[in-house]
Amino acid sequence: MRSSGPRRRFTLLSRRGPTAALLIAPVAMAGWLHGADATSSGAKRKAPEVRTARPAAVPESPRPAGSASVVQIVAHPDDDLFFMNPDTRQSIDSGSRLTSVYLTAGESDGVNAARTGPLAPSVRPAADKARYAEARQNGIRAAYAEMATGDRRSPWRRTAIPTAGGGTAELDVLAARPEISLVWVQLREAGSVSGDRPVSLHGLWDGRVAELPAQLASGSPVKREFAYDKEQVVDTVAGLLKRFAPTHVRMQDPTPGLVAGTDRPTDHQDHLFGARFAQAALVRYAQMPDHPAFSVQNYLGYFTSGLPRTLDPDTAAAKLHTMHTYAWTDEANYCGAEAGCGDRKVAARPGGHGWTQSVRYTRGESTSWVQPGRDGELWAFSVLDTRLAVWHRGARGEWTGHYSLSSLSQRLDGSWTTWRERGGQNLHGDPAVASDASGRQHVFVGSPLTVWSWTQSEPGAPLSGPTATGLPPTTLTLSAAPEGDGVRLWFRKPASGAVRTAHVSGPLVSPVTELGGVAGFGPVSASGPDHALLAVRSGTGVPGTYLPAPGGTGTAGRAAGTPRWHAGGPLFVGAPAGAEAGVGALGQDGRLYWSRPEAPQKWQPVD
């Protein structure tokens, strides 16, 4: 896809690591199209080049229209409960097919007891890695059973299944809710957050070991020992994707960044290298015939502990309750297993390091993926099957869709300018950028304490800043749109999900207006006349939409009368986005859904 107009000067914004400063590269581009990075290794990349391809038809899903199949791929038992919930519970509540895949056994040091604190036993139990792995499995089964049926003792059907990698995995199916499954791959874990452990997913990925052995849990129907090489792990995960045919995949972050001033990742090495294996498997799965269109969501891990809380009190309490079930805090032997009914290491701190009070996506939070065209046309963009998916609504209201390979162009002389440091400390999230009525660019990035801004004194001038706006703490996801002589910002209140807004013009910042909301987390989409049509992720995971109260539009309407929030529609991926004609959301079933301003509670698939 190429631009037809003259060459323009763009500003490319980036963050390098979760605590990086703002970096800006001025680049003259012939055109820019965002697509998926399907690179699964750390190999050095070639210089960017322009690539074009004829769009291919969108493959049709073999499952009934509107049905979602969600696969979660995590490194350890409890990663899904700590870092993906409440999304996991929302999938369970919706009745969608849900499969959680655990790559390692999570055997740690084999001691099912708190290390320190009041719950630490006076006599430390003997280490038994197989039994500790079983206890963690029991805790996961109890947590899922309770979320799905209200009874942690609800039974599971447990079988051994062959894998595409040549080994065997355990498959558990919840008898009362057979659409819910757990898959235990049972590879050895690293046993250290960042220590040098060659016999691990990290070591296998980097080629330091030829194979990674299994660590079978006691009581598992898998009895035969095995080991996988790197390709066999990818084959195994790709085979599981083929078996469960997801329309939506949840995974951990393959590139979480480094702790400031060190070469240590901000997340557990099993998390990030497990995610890299999952990423490689997704690329392989996307090349298989007859799979349904699928989307991918990445989740932040350990680093959530240092950021503002995103969940409202009720949602955080429900998430913590599930962790208490997993951690077997009451120690009642309801499961009848000698290994124990849960993870007593977690019982010492079931909330983790603030992890039950938040959930954070590391990608896929753009609110500008719906854009207006000429004469009432609309364009919608997303990433499905690791390729760009494009929907177009013509002037007569008909929708069409297709895939296009991603393309990237460089400056006409073939060079790229160097990154230029623009300052800022402890910045998080993607930059929010908008141009005011005069053409001046405004850039905003959140930190745990306030929002920082960079502004041009006049169009084309260098950005000045950073300047602390003095705005209150946010959940770090910001949205911006031009308004008058400045920019209007939207953001969420920490530990609440309430939507807030303020107008910023250089050093002048208006008082913050709180618009209430429908709980939830993530960015705010603002569209329509005066950007008055707002859309968010609600506390139940479905879209929440807002129209101005009677008596005014724009800012006046936001401040007057009774807020008009509506929640309803599909569980969706990423963030909603809108235009004057309505709001779009990409459903977890791989379909685009659309809602009109006059009926914000009604969502219809466009295909």
Helices and strands as residue ranges (DSSP letters): E 8-14, E 23-29, E 69-74, H 79-83, H 87-94, E 97-104, H 129-149, E 156-162, E 168-174, E 180-187, H 201-206, E 212-213, E 227-228, H 230-244, E 248-252, H 269-286, E 295-299, G 302-306, H 313-327, H 344-347, G 355-357, E 370-372, G 374-376, E 378-384, E 387-393, E 399-404, E 420-421, E 428-435, E 441-446, E 451-456, E 463-468, E 479-483, E 486-492, E 499-505, E 508-509, E 513-514, E 525-527, G 529-531, E 533-537, E 543-547, H 554-559, E 564-567, E 572-579, E 582-587, E 592-595, E 604-605
